[in-house]
């Protein structure tokens, strides 16, 4: 495969994990970060890959450049630019300046929000945007109680999962092929946007309910918070269905039942090679603003498409309260 020039905006846990795969594919990689993070990124990155069997496998890599100035970006021709930042972050004033600097290229977006792609399309041609559904789990080490070095990143790609891409066919295939070349399972779906958002609807509601249960999986199971979260998830799923004129996948319909969640959470906790409860608490506390923003976005879209949002509104009100 040719040595594509790829810029990754953001060197957080996901940015580092995807960068590792892209580096393995032979890409000419550059991280775009704030000046504050330049020194730590330039010194090299260390990741720990969780596996179902055996302990984490350590990966060190430093085969990349670091850029903090958009003028420097404008001096090069880019094949792909990855936005590895949160949904709220892409709405910053920096985005138009960045897109102007990188010019015409493939823009890889991993933001999960129901309105994120539409927002990006107001700044960049739709045919050049590849939207991704991230099933890879990544976090900064260590989790409380975890025996991994401080300041690294751990990641886990669940077995039989893939990073699915949609949007422009050529852009999506370019991104998926590059990940595949680096050893990360990836593919393309024509229905990716609705497919990903159905999963996001269930996840955001579940995480909100779990936060109300003080991040305790035991307390969440069989609780009023679980019932509220699942009712809110049903509303969010119906909103996605109305917005995209699509039917939710069977797995999402089953997963949005209180009984399925009660049974599924202990199984997931037993199978995953890290502590699920601790990960959920640590990660989603950090991105709590994104959870609240996404719930509000579902509510706004529900009102627009005349879909009930009573439980979503109650869930969001209790979170804010």
C-alpha positions in Angstrom: 0.0 0.0 0.0 1.2 3.5 -0.8 2.6 5.8 1.9 -0.3 8.1 2.4 0.2 11.3 4.3 -2.2 11.3 7.3 -2.8 14.0 9.9 -4.5 13.1 13.2 -6.0 16.0 15.1 -5.8 15.1 18.7 -3.4 12.7 20.5 -5.8 11.4 23.2 -6.5 7.7 23.8 -8.4 7.2 20.5 -6.0 9.4 18.5 -3.0 7.4 19.8 -4.7 4.0 19.2 -5.7 4.8 15.6 -2.3 6.4 15.0 -0.7 3.1 16.1 -2.7 1.1 13.5 -2.1 3.8 10.8 1.6 3.8 11.5 1.7 0.0 11.2 0.0 0.4 7.8 3.1 2.4 6.5 1.4 5.8 6.6 3.4 9.0 6.8 1.8 10.1 10.1 1.6 13.6 11.7 -0.2 14.5 15.0 -1.8 17.9 15.2 -1.8 19.0 18.9 -1.8 22.1 21.0 1.6 23.5 22.0 1.0 22.3 25.5 1.1 18.7 24.4 3.9 18.9 21.9 6.8 17.8 24.1 4.9 14.8 25.5 3.9 13.5 22.1 7.3 14.1 20.4 8.9 12.0 23.1 7.1 8.9 21.7 3.9 7.0 22.6 3.4 3.8 24.5 0.2 1.7 24.2 -0.9 -1.5 25.9 -3.2 -3.7 23.9 -5.6 -5.7 26.0 -6.3 -9.3 24.9 -9.0 -11.7 26.0 -6.3 -14.2 26.9 -3.0 -13.2 28.4 -1.9 -9.8 29.8 -1.7 -6.5 27.9 0.9 -6.4 25.1 3.1 -3.3 25.0 3.6 -1.2 21.8 6.0 1.7 21.6 6.0 3.9 18.5 7.5 7.3 17.5 7.4 7.1 13.7 5.5 10.3 13.3 5.8 14.1 13.2 4.1 16.6 15.4 2.6 19.8 14.2 1.2 22.7 16.3 0.9 25.4 13.5 -1.8 25.3 10.8 0.6 27.2 8.5 2.9 24.1 8.5 -0.1 21.9 7.6 -0.9 24.1 4.6 2.6 23.4 3.2 1.9 19.7 2.7 -0.5 17.7 0.6 -2.7 15.4 2.8 -4.4 12.1 1.8 -6.4 11.8 5.0 -7.1 14.0 8.0 -8.6 12.3 11.1 -10.6 14.3 13.7 -9.9 12.4 16.9 -11.6 14.9 19.2 -15.0 15.0 21.0 -18.3 16.1 19.5 -18.3 19.4 21.5 -14.7 20.1 20.4 -15.4 20.1 16.7 -17.7 23.1 17.2 -14.7 25.2 18.2 -13.4 28.2 16.2 -10.3 26.2 15.1 -12.2 23.8 12.8 -12.6 26.2 9.7 -9.0 27.3 10.0 -7.8 23.7 10.1 -10.0 22.7 7.1 -8.7 25.6 5.1 -5.1 24.6 5.8 -5.5 20.9 4.8 -7.3 21.7 1.6 -9.0 18.9 -0.4 -8.6 15.6 1.3 -10.5 12.8 3.0 -11.8 13.8 6.4 -12.3 10.9 8.8 -14.8 11.7 11.5 -15.3 9.5 14.6 -17.7 11.8 16.5 -20.9 9.9 17.5 -23.5 12.7 17.7 -26.8 12.7 15.8 -26.0 16.1 14.3 -22.2 15.9 14.1 -22.0 14.9 10.4 -24.5 17.5 9.4 -22.4 20.1 11.2 -19.2 19.0 9.5 -21.0 19.2 6.1 -21.6 22.9 6.7 -17.8 23.3 6.6 -16.6 20.6 4.3 -17.8 18.8 1.1 -20.0 15.8 2.1 -18.4 13.6 -0.5 -15.0 14.0 1.2 -16.2 13.0 4.7 -15.9 9.4 6.0 -17.9 8.9 9.2 -16.9 6.1 11.5 -18.5 4.0 14.2 -15.8 3.4 16.9 -16.1 0.0 18.6 -12.5 0.2 19.8 -12.2 1.0 23.6 -9.3 3.2 24.6 -8.3 5.1 27.8 -5.4 6.7 29.6 -3.6 4.4 32.0 -3.9 3.4 34.7 -7.5 2.9 35.7 -7.8 3.0 39.5 -6.5 -0.3 40.8 -4.9 -1.2 37.5 -1.2 -2.3 37.3 -0.2 -0.4 34.2 2.3 2.5 33.9 1.0 6.1 34.3 0.6 8.3 31.3 0.3 5.6 28.7 -2.8 4.4 26.7 -4.6 1.1 26.8 -6.9 -0.1 24.1 -9.0 -3.1 23.3 -10.7 -4.2 20.0 -13.5 -6.6 20.9 -13.4 -9.9 19.0 -15.6 -10.1 15.9 -16.0 -6.3 15.9 -15.0 -3.9 13.1 -14.6 -0.2 12.7 -17.4 0.6 10.3 -17.2 3.6 7.9 -19.8 5.3 5.8 -20.4 8.5 3.8 -18.7 9.0 0.5 -18.0 5.5 -0.9 -14.4 6.3 -2.0 -13.5 8.2 1.2 -14.9 5.5 3.4 -13.1 2.8 1.5 -9.8 4.7 1.6 -10.0 5.0 5.4 -11.2 1.4 6.0 -8.5 0.0 3.7 -5.8 1.9 5.5 -6.9 0.6 8.9 -7.1 -2.9 7.6 -3.6 -2.6 6.3 -2.5 -1.7 9.8 -4.2 -4.8 11.4 -7.4 -3.1 12.6 -10.6 -4.8 11.4 -12.6 -2.3 9.4 -15.3 -2.2 6.7 -17.8 0.0 4.9 -21.6 0.1 5.3 -24.0 2.1 3.1 -26.3 2.5 6.2 -23.5 3.5 8.6 -25.0 6.7 9.8 -28.3 5.3 11.0 -26.6 2.0 12.1 -24.1 3.9 14.3 -26.7 6.3 15.7 -29.0 3.5 16.8 -26.2 2.1 18.9 -25.3 5.6 20.1 -29.0 6.1 21.2 -28.8 3.0 23.4 -25.3 3.8 24.7 -26.0 7.4 25.7 -29.2 6.6 27.6 -27.5 3.7 29.3 -24.5 5.8 30.4 -26.8 8.5 31.7 -28.8 6.0 33.8 -25.6 4.5 35.1 -24.3 7.9 36.2 -27.6 8.4 38.1 -26.9 5.1 39.8 -23.5 6.5 40.9 -21.7 4.3 38.3 -22.5 1.1 40.2 -23.4 -1.7 37.9 -24.9 -3.7 40.8 -27.1 -0.7 41.9 -28.1 -0.1 38.2 -29.4 -3.6 37.6 -33.1 -3.7 38.5 -33.2 -0.1 39.5 -35.6 2.8 38.6 -32.6 4.4 36.9 -32.3 1.4 34.6 -36.0 1.5 33.7 -35.8 5.2 33.0 -32.7 4.8 30.9 -34.3 2.1 28.8 -37.5 4.1 28.2 -35.3 7.0 27.1 -33.3 4.7 24.9 -36.5 3.6 23.2 -37.4 7.2 22.5 -33.9 8.0 21.2 -34.1 4.9 18.9 -37.4 6.0 17.5 -36.0 9.5 16.9 -33.2 8.0 14.8 -35.7 5.8 12.9 -37.8 8.9 12.1 -34.9 11.1 11.1 -33.3 8.6 8.8 -36.4 6.5 7.8 -34.6 3.4 9.0 -35.3 0.4 11.2 -33.2 -0.3 14.2 -31.0 -3.4 14.2 -32.3 -6.4 16.1 -29.4 -6.3 18.6 -30.3 -2.7 19.5 -34.0 -3.5 19.9 -33.1 -6.4 22.2 -30.5 -4.4 24.1 -32.9 -1.6 24.9 -34.9 -3.9 27.2 -34.3 -3.8 31.0 -34.0 -7.5 31.3 -31.4 -7.8 28.5 -29.3 -5.0 30.1 -29.6 -6.8 33.5 -28.3 -10.0 32.0 -25.8 -8.4 29.6 -23.8 -6.2 32.0 -22.5 -9.0 34.2 -21.5 -11.0 31.2 -19.6 -8.1 29.7 -17.9 -7.5 33.1 -16.8 -11.1 33.2 -15.5 -11.2 29.7 -13.6 -7.9 29.3 -9.9 -7.9 30.2 -10.3 -4.8 32.3 -12.7 -3.6 35.0 -15.8 -2.4 33.1 -17.4 -0.5 35.9 -14.2 1.5 36.6 -13.7 2.2 32.9 -17.2 3.5 32.4 -17.0 5.7 35.5 -13.6 7.2 34.6 -14.2 7.6 30.8 -17.8 8.9 30.8 -17.2 11.2 33.8 -14.5 12.9 31.6 -16.9 13.3 28.7 -19.9 14.1 30.7 -20.6 17.3 28.7 -20.8 15.2 25.5 -23.4 12.9 27.1 -25.5 15.8 28.1 -25.1 17.5 24.7 -26.1 14.3 22.9 -29.2 13.8 25.1 -30.3 17.4 24.3 -29.6 16.7 20.6 -31.9 13.7 20.6 -34.6 15.8 22.4 -34.3 18.5 19.8 -34.5 16.1 16.9 -37.5 14.3 18.6 -39.4 17.6 18.7 -38.5 18.3 15.1 -39.8 14.9 14.0 -42.8 14.8 16.4 -41.5 11.8 18.4 -42.1 11.7 22.2 -39.2 12.8 24.4 -40.6 12.7 27.9 -38.2 10.1 29.3 -35.2 11.7 27.6 -36.1 15.0 29.1 -36.5 13.4 32.6 -33.2 11.7 32.2 -31.4 14.8 31.2 -33.1 16.9 33.9 -32.0 14.4 36.6 -28.4 14.5 35.3 -28.3 18.2 35.3 -29.9 18.3 38.7 
